[in-house]
Amino acid sequence: MFYLCSVWADADTWFERQQQEEEMQRLQAEHRAAMQAAEKLHREKLAAEREDEKEEETADPMAAVGLNR
């Protein structure tokens, strides 16, 4: 009888490990997705800032050559 209890305990432990592994993989996938979204937003922000700088340079051509002092 003890052997059967041990088998069920091992099965429960295996099942719990499987669930924990699946949960860890899900969390890692969520983390990767969040990091990729943050990186994309950061790249878009940098691109917008560069675009704003270009627009400022073309709006005031004297500033581009340093004659606007």
C-alpha positions as CSV (number, residue, x, y, z in Angstrom):
1,M,0.0,0.0,0.0
2,F,2.8,2.4,0.8
3,Y,4.2,1.9,-2.7
4,L,1.0,3.1,-4.3
5,C,1.0,6.2,-2.1
6,S,4.6,6.9,-3.1
7,V,3.6,6.5,-6.8
8,W,0.8,9.0,-6.4
9,A,3.0,11.4,-4.5
10,D,5.6,11.2,-7.3
11,A,2.8,11.7,-9.9
12,D,1.6,14.8,-8.0
13,T,5.1,16.1,-7.7
14,W,5.7,15.6,-11.5
15,F,2.4,17.3,-12.3
16,E,3.2,20.2,-10.1
17,R,6.6,20.6,-11.7
18,Q,5.0,20.5,-15.1
19,Q,2.6,23.2,-14.1
20,Q,5.4,25.3,-12.6
21,E,7.4,24.9,-15.8
22,E,4.5,26.0,-18.0
23,E,3.8,29.0,-15.7
24,M,7.5,30.0,-15.9
25,Q,7.5,29.7,-19.7
26,R,4.3,31.9,-19.8
27,L,5.8,34.5,-17.6
28,Q,9.0,34.6,-19.7
29,A,7.0,35.0,-22.8
30,E,5.0,37.9,-21.2
31,H,8.3,39.5,-20.1
32,R,9.8,39.2,-23.6
33,A,6.7,40.7,-25.1
34,A,6.8,43.6,-22.6
35,M,10.5,44.3,-23.2
36,Q,10.0,44.2,-27.0
37,A,7.1,46.7,-26.7
38,A,9.2,49.0,-24.4
39,E,12.1,48.8,-26.9
40,K,9.8,49.7,-29.8
41,L,8.4,52.7,-27.9
42,H,11.9,53.8,-27.1
43,R,13.0,53.6,-30.7
44,E,9.9,55.5,-31.8
45,K,10.5,58.2,-29.2
46,L,14.1,58.6,-30.4
47,A,13.0,58.7,-34.0
48,A,10.5,61.4,-33.2
49,E,13.1,63.5,-31.3
50,R,15.5,63.2,-34.3
51,E,12.6,64.3,-36.6
52,D,11.9,67.3,-34.4
53,E,15.5,68.3,-34.4
54,K,15.6,68.1,-38.2
55,E,12.4,70.2,-38.4
56,E,13.9,72.8,-36.1
57,E,17.1,73.0,-38.3
58,T,15.1,73.5,-41.5
59,A,12.8,76.0,-39.8
60,D,15.7,78.3,-38.9
61,P,18.4,78.0,-41.6
62,M,20.6,80.6,-39.8
63,A,20.7,78.4,-36.7
64,A,22.1,75.6,-38.8
65,V,25.2,77.6,-39.8
66,G,25.6,79.4,-36.4
67,L,24.7,82.9,-37.6
68,N,21.8,83.3,-35.3
69,R,23.7,84.8,-32.3
